[in-house]
Amino acid sequence: MRFYSIVGPLLSLLAGCASEQYGQCDAPDDYLKVMFKDSSSASPFSHSFCIVCNPNIEPAEYGAWALQMGAPKAPESTEGLHPCLYVYGGPPGTDNTESFESCRSSVCDGGATYSDMVGKGNGNFDLQPILN
């Protein structure tokens, strides 16, 4: 019994206090959904995530959308991918990994840098709230 009284709280601590926040851009870009996950204070290896998704597109459209958003290249295959891109940077003087507001602003107001598409196997965050 003592084992569970020690391990339970420890596991809760290791899960950290990282929270996910979801939103979307205003019209005419209201099809763009944003997810921000803050880094976990419990892990020195944790980092924040800013992700943009377009749940209105089909897999055949992923590559064209990624390029339209400014990603450096289209995926070779869409198997195992979400209609989402990792987001980096932002307008000069901002960092979209600081907060949900800066993440959303860099996507919706412009200036973000887009990278790879997000794989369905990534277990670091939950995109279902913005993909449904």
Rosetta blueprint (number, residue, H / E / L):
1 M L
2 R H
3 F H
4 Y H
5 S H
6 I H
7 V H
8 G H
9 P H
10 L H
11 L H
12 S H
13 L H
14 L H
15 A H
16 G L
17 C L
18 A L
19 S L
20 E E
21 Q E
22 Y E
23 G E
24 Q E
25 C L
26 D L
27 A L
28 P L
29 D L
30 D L
31 Y L
32 L L
33 K E
34 V E
35 M E
36 F E
37 K E
38 D L
39 S L
40 S L
41 S L
42 A L
43 S L
44 P L
45 F L
46 S L
47 H L
48 S L
49 F E
50 C E
51 I E
52 V E
53 C E
54 N L
55 P L
56 N L
57 I L
58 E L
59 P H
60 A H
61 E H
62 Y H
63 G H
64 A H
65 W H
66 A H
67 L H
68 Q H
69 M H
70 G L
71 A L
72 P L
73 K L
74 A L
75 P L
76 E L
77 S L
78 T L
79 E L
80 G L
81 L E
82 H E
83 P E
84 C E
85 L E
86 Y E
87 V E
88 Y E
89 G L
90 G L
91 P L
92 P L
93 G L
94 T L
95 D L
96 N L
97 T L
98 E L
99 S L
100 F H
101 E H
102 S H
103 C H
104 R H
105 S H
106 S H
107 V H
108 C H
109 D L
110 G L
111 G L
112 A L
113 T E
114 Y E
115 S E
116 D E
117 M E
118 V E
119 G E
120 K L
121 G L
122 N L
123 G L
124 N L
125 F L
126 D L
127 L L
128 Q H
129 P H
130 I H
131 L H
132 N L
